[in-house]
């Protein structure tokens, strides 16, 4: 994404591998998020309740997302959850041949944690929609410290 938006008046913040304080600061000071489904969603949704685009593998989307897949946008878990969009399953291709960075240490269907590839034009179309909807100015500047 950094390469895709290089030279434009858009600032992308990469929170991967950063501490909790850094993540909360940038989530609170951003207009929306783009992130894979996982524990980091607790910050974007439960703490700061930001709108955004969630990425997950096709297996999860095709199999009802499992009993906990909606925990970041459900009224049974959150009070007044803001809008959140999943990249549509037709824009995702599971990649079981790609090794995982971590092993699941709980009883989970292997399909639920398989790596995946995304249709980048479709994802960037969703990012543009989020920019148009949530960016407060025509310059589309995203939060600065």
Rosetta blueprint (number, residue, H / E / L):
1 X L
2 X L
3 X L
4 X L
5 X L
6 X L
7 X L
8 X L
9 X L
10 X L
11 X L
12 X L
13 X L
14 X L
15 X L
16 X L
17 X L
18 X L
19 X L
20 X H
21 X H
22 X H
23 X H
24 X H
25 X H
26 X H
27 X H
28 X H
29 X L
30 X L
31 X L
32 X L
33 X E
34 X E
35 X E
36 X E
37 X L
38 X L
39 X L
40 X L
41 X H
42 X H
43 X H
44 X H
45 X H
46 X H
47 X H
48 X L
49 X L
50 X L
51 X L
52 X E
53 X E
54 X E
55 X E
56 X L
57 X L
58 X H
59 X H
60 X H
61 X H
62 X H
63 X L
64 X L
65 X L
66 X L
67 X L
68 X L
69 X L
70 X L
71 X L
72 X L
73 X L
74 X L
75 X L
76 X L
77 X L
78 X L
79 X L
80 X L
81 X L
82 X L
83 X L
84 X E
85 X E
86 X E
87 X L
88 X L
89 X H
90 X H
91 X H
92 X E
93 X E
94 X E
95 X L
96 X L
97 X L
98 X L
99 X L
100 X L
101 X L
102 X L
103 X L
104 X L
105 X L
106 X L
107 X L
108 X L
109 X L
110 X H
111 X H
112 X H
113 X H
114 X L
115 X L
116 X E
117 X E
118 X E
119 X L
120 X H
121 X H
122 X H
123 X H
124 X H
125 X H
126 X H
127 X H
128 X H
129 X H
130 X H
131 X H
132 X H
133 X H
134 X H
135 X L
136 X L
137 X L
138 X L
139 X L
140 X L
141 X L
142 X L
143 X L
144 X L
145 X L
